[in-house]
Amino acid sequence: MANILIVNSSARNKSNTRVLAATAAEAAEKNGHAVTTIDVGRADIKPCVGCEGCHRGSGGPCVIDDAMGAFYTEVSRAEVIVFSGPIYYFSVNAQAKAFLD
């Protein structure tokens, strides 16, 4: 079965987004999938500064020391990524944008 990563970008502890993400994780696990949920809603993710350190040499990890360092392994192992987050002003929230960048 698939390795599924749920990326939750809601900053609220009791949000509808968290309930939906937990429900999706439970359903996937019941169907035999391995599910990992990461919480980026309150994570300290610094913005990309365009230094291209990730492109130099062997294409190593980002040179910025922030919470993303812990998430890269989970992203690389995932076969399916589910994004869960609130919609603000007709787009994903800032926490989701920082994670994607």
C-alpha positions in Angstrom: 0.0 0.0 0.0 1.0 3.7 -0.3 3.0 5.9 2.1 0.7 8.9 2.5 1.8 12.2 4.0 -0.8 14.6 5.3 0.5 18.2 5.5 -1.7 20.2 7.8 -1.2 23.9 7.6 -3.9 25.1 10.1 -2.6 27.0 13.0 -5.7 26.5 15.1 -5.8 23.5 17.5 -9.5 22.7 17.1 -10.0 23.7 13.5 -12.3 22.0 10.9 -9.2 21.4 8.9 -7.6 19.3 11.7 -10.8 17.2 12.0 -10.9 16.6 8.2 -7.2 15.7 8.1 -7.6 13.2 11.0 -10.7 11.7 9.3 -8.8 11.2 6.1 -5.8 9.7 8.0 -8.1 7.2 9.8 -9.8 6.2 6.6 -6.5 5.7 4.8 -5.1 3.6 7.6 -8.2 1.4 7.7 -7.5 0.7 4.0 -4.0 -0.5 4.8 -2.0 2.7 3.9 0.8 4.0 6.1 -0.1 7.6 7.1 2.1 10.3 8.5 0.7 13.7 9.4 3.0 16.7 9.8 1.8 20.0 11.3 3.3 23.0 9.5 0.7 25.4 10.9 2.8 26.5 13.8 6.2 25.3 12.5 9.1 27.8 12.2 9.5 27.7 8.5 11.7 30.5 7.2 11.2 31.9 3.6 13.4 30.8 0.7 16.0 33.5 0.1 17.0 32.3 -3.4 20.6 31.6 -2.4 20.6 28.4 -4.5 22.6 26.5 -1.9 20.4 23.5 -2.6 21.6 23.5 -6.2 25.3 23.7 -5.6 27.5 20.7 -5.5 25.5 17.5 -4.9 22.1 19.1 -4.6 22.1 18.7 -0.9 19.5 19.9 1.6 18.4 23.5 2.1 21.1 25.6 3.9 18.5 27.4 6.0 18.2 25.8 9.5 14.5 25.8 10.3 11.7 23.3 10.9 11.7 22.2 7.2 14.8 20.1 7.9 12.6 17.6 9.9 10.0 17.5 7.1 12.3 16.8 4.1 12.6 13.1 5.0 8.9 12.6 5.3 8.3 14.3 1.9 10.9 12.2 0.2 9.3 9.0 1.6 5.8 9.9 0.6 4.1 8.4 -2.4 1.0 10.5 -1.9 0.9 14.0 -0.4 -2.4 15.4 0.9 -2.5 19.1 1.7 -4.9 20.2 4.4 -5.4 23.8 5.3 -7.8 26.7 5.5 -8.5 28.9 2.5 -7.9 32.6 3.2 -8.6 35.3 0.6 -9.2 32.7 -2.1 -5.9 30.9 -1.6 -4.0 28.6 0.8 -2.8 30.2 4.0 0.7 31.6 4.5 1.9 28.5 6.4 1.1 26.3 3.4 2.8 28.7 1.0 6.0 28.7 3.2 6.0 24.9 3.2 5.6 24.7 -0.6 8.3 27.3 -1.2 
